[in-house]
Amino acid sequence: MQRYLTRGINEQIPIDIQLFCWQCYDTAKGTGKYDYLQVFELKILDEQTQQVEHRQEVPEYKQIYHLKSTNPIDQKIFIIDEGEYATMLLAEEY
């Protein structure tokens, strides 16, 4: 499956967060019970902690992760699965 990133993702989201989101997506897809729209809400917990909330609507799913980070950010990311390819984009680019 081909994977694409938008310019916004490339410019604003650190590579380690991108890879983590793809890993979460792969895990969800591996269960066979995943939505075409995966949502990742990034929140700053403190100076060194990035919170990543991964969720989908159907079937309902929500998981929260805390990652060490030197530069945590607030942002919302979508991964949209189109079957033959998947695209990671900022919510504002949707």
C-alpha positions as CSV (number, residue, x, y, z in Angstrom):
1,M,0.0,0.0,0.0
2,Q,1.3,3.4,-0.9
3,R,1.5,6.1,1.8
4,Y,1.4,9.8,1.3
5,L,2.0,12.9,3.4
6,T,0.7,16.4,2.8
7,R,3.0,19.4,2.9
8,G,1.6,20.4,6.3
9,I,2.5,17.0,7.9
10,N,6.0,17.2,6.4
11,E,6.6,20.7,7.7
12,Q,4.9,20.6,11.1
13,I,4.9,17.1,12.4
14,P,8.2,15.5,13.7
15,I,9.2,12.3,11.9
16,D,9.0,10.2,15.1
17,I,5.3,11.3,15.6
18,Q,4.6,10.5,12.0
19,L,6.1,7.0,12.3
20,F,4.2,6.5,15.6
21,C,0.9,7.4,14.0
22,W,1.6,5.0,11.0
23,Q,2.4,2.3,13.5
24,C,-1.0,2.9,15.3
25,Y,-2.7,2.8,12.0
26,D,-1.1,-0.5,11.0
27,T,-2.1,-2.0,14.3
28,A,-5.7,-0.9,13.9
29,K,-5.8,-2.2,10.3
30,G,-4.3,-5.5,11.4
31,T,-7.3,-6.1,13.7
32,G,-9.6,-5.9,10.6
33,K,-11.9,-3.6,12.6
34,Y,-10.8,-0.2,11.5
35,D,-12.4,2.9,10.0
36,Y,-11.2,4.5,6.8
37,L,-10.7,7.7,8.9
38,Q,-8.1,7.5,11.8
39,V,-7.8,10.5,14.0
40,F,-4.8,11.5,16.1
41,E,-5.1,14.3,18.5
42,L,-1.7,15.6,19.7
43,K,-1.6,17.5,23.0
44,I,1.2,19.0,25.1
45,L,1.1,17.6,28.6
46,D,4.3,19.2,29.8
47,E,7.7,20.3,28.4
48,Q,8.8,16.7,27.7
49,T,5.5,14.8,27.3
50,Q,3.5,14.4,24.1
51,Q,0.0,12.9,24.4
52,V,-1.3,11.1,21.4
53,E,-5.0,10.2,21.4
54,H,-5.8,7.7,18.6
55,R,-9.5,7.2,17.8
56,Q,-12.0,6.2,15.2
57,E,-15.8,6.2,15.0
58,V,-16.8,2.9,13.6
59,P,-16.2,0.6,15.3
60,E,-15.6,3.0,18.2
61,Y,-12.0,2.9,19.4
62,K,-9.9,5.2,21.5
63,Q,-6.4,4.8,22.9
64,I,-4.2,7.4,24.6
65,Y,-0.4,7.2,24.6
66,H,2.2,9.4,26.4
67,L,5.5,9.8,24.6
68,K,8.7,11.5,25.7
69,S,9.4,14.5,23.5
70,T,11.8,17.4,23.3
71,N,9.3,19.5,21.5
72,P,5.6,18.4,22.1
73,I,3.0,20.0,19.9
74,D,-0.8,20.6,19.8
75,Q,-2.2,19.4,16.5
76,K,-4.9,17.1,14.9
77,I,-3.9,14.6,12.3
78,F,-6.0,12.4,10.0
79,I,-5.0,9.2,8.2
80,I,-7.5,8.5,5.4
81,D,-7.5,5.0,4.0
82,E,-8.5,5.0,0.3
83,G,-7.9,1.2,-0.2
84,E,-5.0,1.3,-2.6
85,Y,-3.3,4.1,-0.7
86,A,-3.4,6.1,2.6
87,T,-2.8,9.8,3.2
88,M,-1.7,11.5,6.4
89,L,-2.8,15.1,6.6
90,L,-3.4,17.9,9.1
91,A,-7.1,18.3,10.1
92,E,-7.0,21.8,8.7
93,E,-5.9,20.4,5.3
94,Y,-9.0,18.2,5.0
